[in-house]
Amino acid sequence: MKFDFKLLYRTVFWISLIGLIAIVSDAGFSQSEFSQNILDGFYFIVLGAGILSTFTRYIQDKILLKRKAFVFDFLSVVFTLWLFYMYLFVGVAFEADLLLRNPIWIKIAVFSTFIREFSDLRINFKRTFLNPAQLFILSFLAIIFIGSLLLILPRATYTGISYLDALFTSTSAVCVTGLVVVDTGSHFTVFGQTIIMTLIQVGGLGILTFASYFSYFFKGGTTYENQLALGDMTSSKKLGEVFSTLKYIILITFGIELFSGILIYTSLDSSNFGSQSEQLFFAVFHSISAFCNAGFSTLNNNLYETGFKFNYYLQLVVILTFVLGGLGFPIVVNILKYLKYKIITLFSSRKSKYRPWVLNLNSRITLVTTLSISLVAFVIFYFLEYNNTLAEHSGFGKIVAALFGATTPRTAGFNTINTAAMAFPTLMMVFLLMWIGASPQSTGGGIKTSTFAIATLNILSLAKGKSRIEIYRREIADISVRRAFAIISLSLIVIGFAIMFISLFDPEKSLIDIAFECFSAYGTVGLSLGITGNLSSASKLVIIVVMFVGRISMLSLVIAVFKKVKHKNYSYPKEEITIN
């Protein structure tokens, strides 16, 4: 009788999934001594099943030894066996051992077991059942729902939270917005803040990015249909580049967050924290929040908190981090390729081959637009707020605070000034910046810099009497122009309806406050004039919808809803419509 290996792997996966649920239960609920012993015992069952599955996998298929995943599996097995040894043989004699006093290592081992077993599952994206837009949207909805359930766990907050507020916070974190109805630092425990941080990270990159890449990494390949679906979601021009793009996305994200976290940690005054672990957690949380353009902070008044609002080194690090996160992964990858090419041509002794257009059109338009908007916004902010919100700063401090105030509305959401005290002309500029948002394929929201650039170029083209939009000796494709104006129209419709509904549900709120909240939600910015926590339940639901639509884009939602028509091999006669 032939042994069913697939049944074994599926069984171990379900055991590891229950182990993950046990970790959440352990952290989210207070445990009695009996229940804690049951959980601790079950963790070792999960680890034993994971070792059995791994050994069986390699015995069954020797070719796995040649794959990169072998290193991960080898280290995981060694670490797990070491845990067994420490607890079964060393624990009795050495009760004070650091490992034995800190069971977090066992939970890490259980989590890695789940990752390994989950990644070995056959994940198929059926385009006939769900198109990429529908898959993308459903993945966000699933994470938001799971996040809301985790945030209502008893040990996630100090005083409890309603499900609506938990749903709002989860949506804000997954959609990397930063609007909050309860203070993150004082209302959520370290466990709750860790959940929020995880939701920000998953929301910034997308759960499909993680799941797809780890599945590819461990299995060493994937189906053609999966590559097509992921190619649509990552905007990869070649199918062969899909997983290299995913790898770049993950490496760039964690690389920048690690470097940023180190810089943030070194910029902090340890007297503002009760312990080194608190300081380390602050650095990790704000590094992830900044790169993902989330704007969440563990401080009561964001970075405007006493002890932080004059820390200009910290502010410069945060600015650099969220600007890189807002550029978009394809742009960052292209910039790195360009820098690599320039370094090679500069230091190579041989005459290197000339490569035109290393920095592609997307990167050029995005960089020029981002730098132009940031520079203009900085100058306007500096002069308008010089004697207002910047009055408490001096010299170099005014420059840093003005730069922060000019760049953070483009979806970052952190604040180092009193946002509600800004002058009215500055507020109008912030409206525009929040609406424009970050760049395509980034962690930010808004209509995107490329959309704004195409709209501006179209205006200039019409003014000059041109029939095409041309820049850098290239012509912008008609489909890009159509998408740009569809995005602009849909964004204004969504924001307009949101303002109308909130004005209906909360008539006592001023129109400027409501409009600011709606633009901030759609741009996934997170800045507020202070009304978020006081909104009615109906208005909170409106903001939840706007945050979600702002993150996935209304155009993606429309594409997901409408069925695509087949291409027809004919065209009707063209007629001009009177516009002006």
FENCOR-V306828 format. One line per field, one symbol per residue. ss: DSSP state (h for helix, s for strand, l for the rest). Layout:
ss=???
//
This chain:
ss=llllhhhhhhhhhhhhhhhhhhhhhhhhllllhhhhhhhhhhhhhhhhhhhhhhhhhhhhlhhhhhllhhhhhhhhhhhhhhhhhhhhhhlllllllhhhhllhhhhhhhhhhhhhhhhllllllllllllhhhhhhhhhhhhhhhhhhhhllhhhslllllhhhhhhhhhhhhlllllllllhhhhslhhhhhhhhhhhhhhhhlhhhhhhhhhhhhhllllhhhhhhhhhhhllllhhhhhhhhhhhhhhhhhhhhhhhhhhhhhllhhhlllhhhhhhhhhhhhhhhhllllllllllhhhlllllllhhhhhhhhhhhhhhhhlhhhhhhhhhhhhhhhhhhhlllllllllllllhhhhhhhhhhhhhhhhhhhhhhhhlllllllllllhhhhhhhhhhhhlllllllllllhhhllhhhhhhhhhhhhhllllllllllllhhhhhhhhhhhhhhhllllllssllssllhhhhhhhhhhhhhhhhhhhhhhhhhhhhlllllhhhhhhhhhhhhlllllllllhhhllhhhhhhhhhhhhhhhhlhhhhhhhhlllllllllllllllllll
//
